[in-house]
Amino acid sequence: MDDFVPSYKNEEERQEIRKQEDKKNKIRTIIISTIVVLAIIGALVVSYILANINYNRYKKYEEKMNIYGFSQVYDNQRANTKDKVTKSEAVKMVLSCLYNVPDIEGIAMQTDKTYSNAIWVEYAKKQGIVGMDEVTESNADDKVKYQEVLVWLYNIKSKILNMEPDTENKENVKDINAYNGDQQLAIYDLINSGVIVENTKNINGNQKLYKGKLNELIVNFADKYNTITVGNARININEDKIPDNYDIYPYTLASVEKSTYELALKNEGEDGFISPIELYRDNKQYYAQIKEYIEGYYGYLFNVDYNNISTEQMKRRLKKYAASEFDEKTLEEYVEYVKKNKIKLSGKVTVQMPCVYFDTQKYRVRTKIEFEVVSSDTKDNLLYYDLTGKKLTYQNEKYTLYADIIMTKNENNKSLFIEEGTIHSMLAKPSSIVVGG
């Protein structure tokens, strides 16, 4: 006869087995959950690292944006690499790069449109830079795509700068077939010209644009096409011509000797001194006028001719540039002196941009002066304003001088005007051929 097993014994075994299985299931669930959590954390860490690696390659452009005065043009006045960019903001940035201005009111006509950055966008449409339906009142604040900005910069180069694009397929862009014809031309040209340098393999143009990438485009476009210089001046890219004190300048020019930049600045280092790199950011919109005024004013004074000079002529030619009214007596004495001594000068005056600084009291602009004494019955006091001080003797016939011309702001606006004084008192480098009496 088989041994009898009570039913409660079977139930106890079943409950024990169930407990063991539940325990195993819990352990299995914890392990799986831990693996999933670790995988998620790992993916997030990897994603964060990759994102930062991608962002970090663009961080260097933030400093240049600040130096060039472009950061303040952004809607929030910051060039933070990770920030996204709106359509109208991107239009504003490419136009600011083109014209090197913080606002466009002096260039564009006013508009009755009231959406974000409307005056910039409407101007860009009229110039054929942006399509009429690309940026509108309804989408002006939407995030812009990278590929849109590439086409706008391409349009600026071909339509505004009138430069021949380089659209040859020189680089293996893996996702090039993802773009339409205009976008492909823009991509190739911007890569070939060195405007796009950080990532040329996969453009990812359909992604929303962040400031790091836009900063790269703005800085490189400005450097490549010299949009931040005055006139036709070209930025220096020759390492042999980089001055030792390059860090006090926003840029240097190929046409200016590095020794010119290396001449000491008056009162450098003292309280209230503003270096060229600091001054440029907030005053660059006045640099074309600074150049015009100095070269216009002193260009006349270094080309005087006793055969045709008159007090009225001097006043007419110079009053536009001067900070204050001329002293009639000083003018008349100089005109009489020029005629009496048959003084005739021939010269050229060139502002050495961007060496503009504040010496704690006055604005100064480094200027190269080349002139010849074509004729004169005297070697003394040849230049306007020399007669107001001690006698100055010019011993040679030809001169190359460097002066830090003094300029000042008038009460009505922020533009700079000539403040009268002797060239001798403004020399950046003492000259042994101009002797004070």
TIFILUM-209890 format. One line per field, with one value per residue (C-alpha): residue number from 1; residue in one letter; x, y, z. Coordinates in Angstrom, 1 decimal. Layout:
BEGIN
num	(NUM;...)
residuo	(A;...)
u	(X;...)
v	(Y;...)
w	(Z;...)
//
This chain:
BEGIN
num	(1;2;3;4;5;6;7;8;9;10;11;12;13;14;15;16;17;18;19;20;21;22;23;24;25;26;27;28;29;30;31;32;33;34;35;36;37;38;39;40;41;42;43;44;45;46;47;48;49;50;51;52;53;54;55;56;57;58;59;60;61;62;63;64;65;66;67;68;69;70;71;72;73;74;75;76;77;78;79;80;81;82;83;84;85;86;87;88;89;90;91;92;93;94;95;96;97;98;99;100;101;102;103;104;105;106;107;108;109;110;111;112;113;114;115;116;117;118;119;120;121;122;123;124;125;126;127;128;129;130;131;132;133;134;135;136;137;138;139;140;141;142;143;144;145;146;147;148;149;150;151;152;153;154;155;156;157;158;159;160;161;162;163;164;165;166;167;168;169;170;171;172;173;174;175;176;177;178;179;180;181;182;183;184;185;186;187;188;189;190;191;192;193;194;195;196;197;198;199;200;201;202;203;204;205;206;207;208;209;210;211;212;213;214;215;216;217;218;219;220;221;222;223;224;225;226;227;228;229;230;231;232;233;234;235;236;237;238;239;240;241;242;243;244;245;246;247;248;249;250;251;252;253;254;255;256;257;258;259;260;261;262;263;264;265;266;267;268;269;270;271;272;273;274;275;276;277;278;279;280;281;282;283;284;285;286;287;288;289;290;291;292;293;294;295;296;297;298;299;300;301;302;303;304;305;306;307;308;309;310;311;312;313;314;315;316;317;318;319;320;321;322;323;324;325;326;327;328;329;330;331;332;333;334;335;336;337;338;339;340;341;342;343;344;345;346;347;348;349;350;351;352;353;354;355;356;357;358;359;360;361;362;363;364;365;366;367;368;369;370;371;372;373;374;375;376;377;378;379;380;381;382;383;384;385;386;387;388;389;390;391;392;393;394;395;396;397;398;399;400;401;402;403;404;405;406;407;408;409;410;411;412;413;414;415;416;417;418;419;420;421;422;423;424;425;426;427;428;429;430;431;432;433;434;435;436;437)
residuo	(M;D;D;F;V;P;S;Y;K;N;E;E;E;R;Q;E;I;R;K;Q;E;D;K;K;N;K;I;R;T;I;I;I;S;T;I;V;V;L;A;I;I;G;A;L;V;V;S;Y;I;L;A;N;I;N;Y;N;R;Y;K;K;Y;E;E;K;M;N;I;Y;G;F;S;Q;V;Y;D;N;Q;R;A;N;T;K;D;K;V;T;K;S;E;A;V;K;M;V;L;S;C;L;Y;N;V;P;D;I;E;G;I;A;M;Q;T;D;K;T;Y;S;N;A;I;W;V;E;Y;A;K;K;Q;G;I;V;G;M;D;E;V;T;E;S;N;A;D;D;K;V;K;Y;Q;E;V;L;V;W;L;Y;N;I;K;S;K;I;L;N;M;E;P;D;T;E;N;K;E;N;V;K;D;I;N;A;Y;N;G;D;Q;Q;L;A;I;Y;D;L;I;N;S;G;V;I;V;E;N;T;K;N;I;N;G;N;Q;K;L;Y;K;G;K;L;N;E;L;I;V;N;F;A;D;K;Y;N;T;I;T;V;G;N;A;R;I;N;I;N;E;D;K;I;P;D;N;Y;D;I;Y;P;Y;T;L;A;S;V;E;K;S;T;Y;E;L;A;L;K;N;E;G;E;D;G;F;I;S;P;I;E;L;Y;R;D;N;K;Q;Y;Y;A;Q;I;K;E;Y;I;E;G;Y;Y;G;Y;L;F;N;V;D;Y;N;N;I;S;T;E;Q;M;K;R;R;L;K;K;Y;A;A;S;E;F;D;E;K;T;L;E;E;Y;V;E;Y;V;K;K;N;K;I;K;L;S;G;K;V;T;V;Q;M;P;C;V;Y;F;D;T;Q;K;Y;R;V;R;T;K;I;E;F;E;V;V;S;S;D;T;K;D;N;L;L;Y;Y;D;L;T;G;K;K;L;T;Y;Q;N;E;K;Y;T;L;Y;A;D;I;I;M;T;K;N;E;N;N;K;S;L;F;I;E;E;G;T;I;H;S;M;L;A;K;P;S;S;I;V;V;G;G)
u	(0.0;1.4;2.2;-0.5;0.6;-1.7;-3.0;-1.6;1.9;1.5;0.3;3.4;5.6;3.7;4.0;7.7;8.3;6.2;8.3;11.5;10.1;8.9;12.3;14.0;11.6;12.3;16.0;15.6;13.4;15.9;18.8;16.9;15.8;19.3;20.6;18.0;18.7;22.4;21.9;19.7;22.3;25.1;23.2;22.6;26.2;27.4;24.9;26.0;29.7;29.1;27.0;29.6;32.3;30.2;29.5;33.1;34.5;32.5;33.2;36.2;34.0;32.2;35.3;35.6;31.9;32.4;35.5;33.9;30.8;28.4;27.3;25.2;23.3;21.7;18.2;19.5;22.9;24.8;26.7;26.2;27.1;24.2;21.4;19.0;18.4;15.1;14.6;14.4;17.4;19.5;18.6;19.7;23.0;24.0;23.1;25.0;28.0;27.7;27.5;29.3;26.7;24.7;21.5;20.3;18.3;20.9;20.7;17.2;13.9;11.5;8.7;5.2;5.7;5.9;7.1;10.6;13.5;11.1;13.3;16.1;14.0;12.1;15.4;16.9;13.8;14.2;17.9;17.1;19.0;15.9;12.9;9.6;7.9;10.8;10.5;7.1;5.1;3.8;7.1;9.7;10.1;10.4;13.8;15.8;17.4;21.1;20.5;18.5;21.3;23.8;21.7;21.4;25.1;25.6;23.2;25.1;28.3;26.9;24.3;25.6;29.4;29.2;31.8;32.1;31.1;33.3;30.8;33.1;32.6;36.0;34.8;33.0;29.9;28.1;24.6;24.8;21.9;19.6;19.6;18.1;20.2;20.6;21.5;24.1;25.7;25.8;27.3;30.1;30.9;31.0;33.2;35.6;35.9;36.7;33.6;32.5;35.5;34.4;32.2;32.4;31.5;27.9;26.2;23.0;21.4;17.8;18.6;17.7;20.6;22.4;24.6;27.9;27.4;26.1;29.0;31.4;29.7;29.6;33.3;34.7;32.6;33.7;37.4;37.3;35.5;36.8;33.4;34.7;37.3;36.9;36.9;38.9;41.3;42.2;42.7;46.2;46.6;50.4;51.8;55.1;53.2;51.4;52.6;53.8;50.9;48.3;46.1;45.2;43.7;40.4;42.3;45.3;45.6;47.8;48.6;49.9;53.5;53.5;56.0;53.3;51.0;53.8;54.5;53.4;50.0;49.8;48.8;48.4;47.7;46.5;43.0;40.4;42.5;40.5;42.5;41.7;40.2;37.8;36.9;36.1;33.2;30.9;32.2;33.0;30.1;32.0;35.3;34.5;33.7;36.9;38.9;37.1;37.5;41.2;42.2;40.0;41.2;44.9;44.9;44.1;46.7;49.5;48.6;48.6;49.7;50.6;49.3;45.6;45.3;42.8;41.2;37.8;39.1;40.5;37.4;35.2;37.4;38.0;34.9;33.1;35.8;36.6;35.1;34.9;34.9;38.2;40.1;40.0;43.3;45.1;43.8;44.7;48.2;48.9;47.5;49.6;52.7;52.2;51.9;54.8;57.2;55.8;55.0;53.8;53.3;52.4;51.3;49.2;47.5;46.4;44.6;46.2;43.0;42.0;44.4;41.8;42.0;41.1;44.1;42.1;41.2;41.0;40.4;43.5;43.8;47.2;47.9;50.6;51.7;53.9;54.6;57.2;58.1;57.8;58.8;59.4;61.5;61.7;62.1;60.1;56.5;55.4;52.1;48.9;48.8;52.7;52.6;50.6;53.5;57.3;59.1;59.3;62.0;61.6;65.1;64.3;62.3;60.5;58.9;57.1;55.6;53.3;50.9;48.2;45.7;43.4;39.7;36.8;33.0;30.8;27.7;25.1;26.2;28.8;30.7;34.3;35.7;39.2;40.6;43.2;46.8;50.3;51.3;54.6;52.7;50.8;53.8;53.6;57.3;59.6;61.3;64.8;64.0;61.3;62.9;61.1;62.6)
v	(0.0;3.4;5.9;8.5;12.1;14.8;17.4;20.2;18.8;19.1;22.7;23.6;22.2;24.1;27.4;26.9;26.2;29.3;31.4;30.2;31.0;34.5;35.2;34.1;36.3;39.3;38.8;38.4;41.6;43.6;42.4;43.2;46.6;47.4;46.5;48.6;51.6;51.3;51.0;54.2;56.0;54.8;56.0;59.3;59.7;58.7;61.1;63.9;63.2;63.1;66.2;68.1;66.9;68.3;71.5;72.0;72.2;75.4;77.0;78.8;80.9;82.5;84.6;85.9;86.7;88.8;90.5;91.3;92.7;90.1;88.6;91.6;91.3;88.0;88.5;87.7;89.4;86.2;83.9;80.8;77.8;75.6;78.1;77.5;80.2;81.5;82.2;86.0;86.0;84.1;86.5;89.4;87.7;87.1;90.7;92.0;89.9;91.3;95.0;94.8;96.8;96.2;97.6;98.1;101.3;103.3;100.9;99.5;101.4;101.3;98.7;98.6;94.9;94.2;90.7;89.9;91.4;92.5;95.3;92.9;90.2;92.6;94.1;90.6;89.7;92.8;92.1;88.5;86.9;85.3;84.0;86.0;83.1;81.7;83.9;85.4;86.9;83.4;81.6;84.3;82.8;79.2;77.6;77.8;74.9;74.8;74.3;77.5;79.7;78.1;79.2;82.7;83.1;81.7;84.3;87.1;86.0;85.7;88.4;91.1;90.7;89.7;87.0;83.9;80.8;77.7;74.9;72.1;68.8;68.6;67.1;63.8;65.0;61.7;63.2;65.5;63.7;64.8;68.4;70.3;72.0;75.3;73.8;71.5;74.6;76.4;73.5;72.9;76.6;77.2;74.1;75.0;78.6;77.6;78.9;75.5;73.7;71.9;69.2;68.7;65.0;65.0;68.4;67.3;70.4;69.4;69.8;72.9;75.2;76.1;79.1;77.3;76.4;79.8;81.4;79.3;80.6;84.2;84.4;82.5;84.4;87.7;86.7;85.2;88.1;90.9;92.2;93.5;95.8;99.2;99.6;97.1;96.3;92.7;90.8;89.6;85.8;85.8;84.5;86.3;89.6;89.0;91.6;90.5;92.4;91.0;90.2;93.9;94.1;92.6;91.9;93.2;94.2;92.7;96.2;97.4;96.6;94.7;97.1;99.8;97.8;97.2;100.9;101.8;103.2;106.3;105.7;101.9;100.1;103.1;103.4;104.4;103.2;101.3;99.1;98.7;95.2;96.6;99.8;97.9;95.9;98.8;101.4;99.5;101.2;104.5;103.2;104.1;107.6;107.8;106.8;109.2;112.2;111.7;111.1;113.9;116.5;115.7;114.7;118.3;119.7;117.6;118.8;122.5;124.7;128.4;129.0;128.5;128.3;130.7;131.0;130.4;127.3;125.9;126.5;125.0;121.9;121.2;122.3;119.0;117.1;119.4;119.0;122.8;126.1;127.2;130.1;132.7;134.3;130.9;130.2;133.6;133.5;130.1;131.0;134.1;132.1;129.5;132.2;134.2;131.2;129.5;126.3;123.4;119.9;116.6;113.8;110.7;109.9;106.4;105.3;102.2;100.3;99.0;100.8;103.1;103.5;105.7;107.1;107.8;111.3;111.3;108.9;108.3;106.8;105.5;107.1;106.8;110.1;110.2;113.6;115.6;119.3;120.1;123.7;126.1;129.1;127.9;124.6;125.9;125.4;123.9;122.4;124.0;124.6;124.6;128.4;128.1;126.6;126.3;126.4;123.1;122.5;120.0;119.0;116.7;116.9;113.5;112.1;108.9;109.6;107.7;109.8;108.8;111.4;112.9;112.7;113.6;113.1;116.1;116.7;115.6;112.1;109.3;110.0;111.1;114.4;115.9;117.8;120.3;120.1;119.8;116.5;116.7;116.5;113.4;111.3;107.7;107.4;110.3;111.6;113.0;114.8;117.0;119.1;121.2;124.6)
w	(0.0;-1.0;1.6;2.0;1.4;2.9;0.5;2.5;1.9;-1.8;-1.4;0.6;-2.1;-4.8;-2.8;-2.3;-6.0;-6.8;-4.4;-6.0;-9.4;-8.3;-6.9;-10.1;-12.1;-9.9;-10.3;-14.0;-14.2;-12.2;-14.4;-17.6;-16.2;-15.1;-18.6;-20.2;-17.9;-18.4;-22.2;-22.1;-20.0;-22.2;-25.3;-23.7;-22.7;-26.1;-27.7;-25.3;-26.1;-29.8;-29.7;-27.7;-30.1;-32.9;-31.1;-29.9;-33.4;-33.9;-30.5;-31.9;-34.2;-31.2;-30.3;-33.9;-34.0;-30.8;-32.2;-35.6;-33.9;-35.4;-32.0;-31.1;-34.4;-33.2;-31.7;-28.2;-28.9;-28.3;-30.6;-28.4;-30.5;-29.4;-29.9;-32.8;-35.4;-36.9;-40.6;-40.3;-37.9;-40.4;-43.1;-40.9;-40.1;-43.7;-44.7;-41.6;-42.8;-46.3;-45.3;-42.0;-40.2;-37.0;-38.5;-42.1;-41.7;-43.7;-46.5;-46.8;-47.2;-44.3;-44.5;-43.1;-42.3;-38.5;-38.2;-36.7;-38.6;-41.4;-42.7;-43.3;-44.9;-47.2;-48.4;-49.0;-51.2;-53.3;-53.9;-55.0;-52.1;-50.6;-52.5;-52.1;-50.4;-48.4;-45.4;-44.6;-41.8;-40.9;-40.8;-39.9;-36.4;-37.5;-37.2;-40.4;-42.2;-43.0;-46.7;-46.9;-45.6;-47.9;-50.9;-49.5;-49.1;-52.6;-53.9;-52.2;-53.8;-57.3;-57.4;-55.0;-55.0;-58.7;-58.2;-60.3;-58.2;-58.1;-58.3;-59.6;-57.9;-56.0;-52.7;-52.1;-50.4;-49.5;-49.2;-52.2;-54.0;-51.2;-52.5;-55.4;-58.1;-56.4;-53.1;-54.8;-56.5;-53.2;-51.3;-53.8;-54.0;-50.3;-49.8;-52.6;-51.4;-47.8;-46.3;-45.2;-43.6;-40.5;-42.1;-45.8;-46.0;-44.9;-45.1;-43.3;-44.8;-43.8;-40.1;-38.1;-38.1;-34.8;-34.3;-34.3;-38.0;-38.9;-37.1;-39.2;-42.4;-41.3;-40.1;-43.1;-45.6;-44.1;-44.1;-47.6;-49.3;-47.1;-46.1;-42.8;-44.4;-45.8;-49.6;-51.5;-48.7;-48.2;-45.0;-44.4;-44.6;-44.9;-41.6;-42.3;-42.2;-38.9;-36.4;-33.0;-31.4;-33.7;-30.7;-30.2;-33.7;-35.1;-38.3;-40.2;-43.9;-46.6;-47.8;-44.4;-43.3;-40.0;-38.6;-38.9;-36.7;-34.2;-33.6;-30.0;-29.4;-27.2;-23.6;-24.2;-21.0;-19.0;-17.5;-20.1;-23.1;-25.7;-28.1;-31.8;-31.2;-28.5;-30.4;-33.7;-32.3;-31.6;-34.0;-37.3;-39.1;-38.9;-40.3;-43.9;-42.9;-40.8;-43.8;-46.1;-43.7;-42.9;-46.5;-47.7;-45.2;-45.1;-48.8;-49.5;-47.1;-48.6;-52.1;-51.7;-54.5;-54.2;-57.7;-56.8;-53.0;-51.2;-47.8;-49.3;-51.2;-48.0;-46.0;-48.8;-49.1;-45.4;-43.5;-44.1;-42.2;-39.3;-35.8;-35.2;-37.2;-38.6;-37.1;-39.9;-38.8;-38.9;-42.4;-43.8;-42.3;-43.9;-47.3;-47.3;-46.2;-49.0;-51.6;-50.3;-50.2;-53.3;-51.5;-53.6;-52.1;-53.7;-51.5;-50.7;-47.4;-46.5;-43.3;-41.9;-41.0;-38.5;-36.2;-34.6;-30.8;-27.9;-26.0;-22.8;-24.1;-27.9;-30.8;-32.9;-36.3;-37.7;-41.0;-43.6;-45.2;-48.3;-49.7;-51.7;-51.5;-55.2;-54.6;-51.7;-50.9;-47.3;-45.3;-42.4;-41.4;-44.7;-43.4;-42.3;-38.6;-38.3;-37.9;-34.6;-32.6;-32.5;-35.9;-37.7;-40.3;-43.1;-44.1;-47.1;-50.2;-49.9;-46.8;-45.5;-42.1;-39.8;-37.6;-35.2;-36.4;-33.7;-34.2;-32.0;-31.8;-32.1;-29.9;-32.4;-33.5;-33.0;-36.2;-35.8;-37.2;-37.6;-34.7;-35.9;-34.9;-36.3;-37.9;-36.0;-32.7;-33.9;-35.2;-34.2;-35.0;-34.4;-37.6;-37.7;-40.9;-39.3;-36.6;-34.0;-33.4)
//
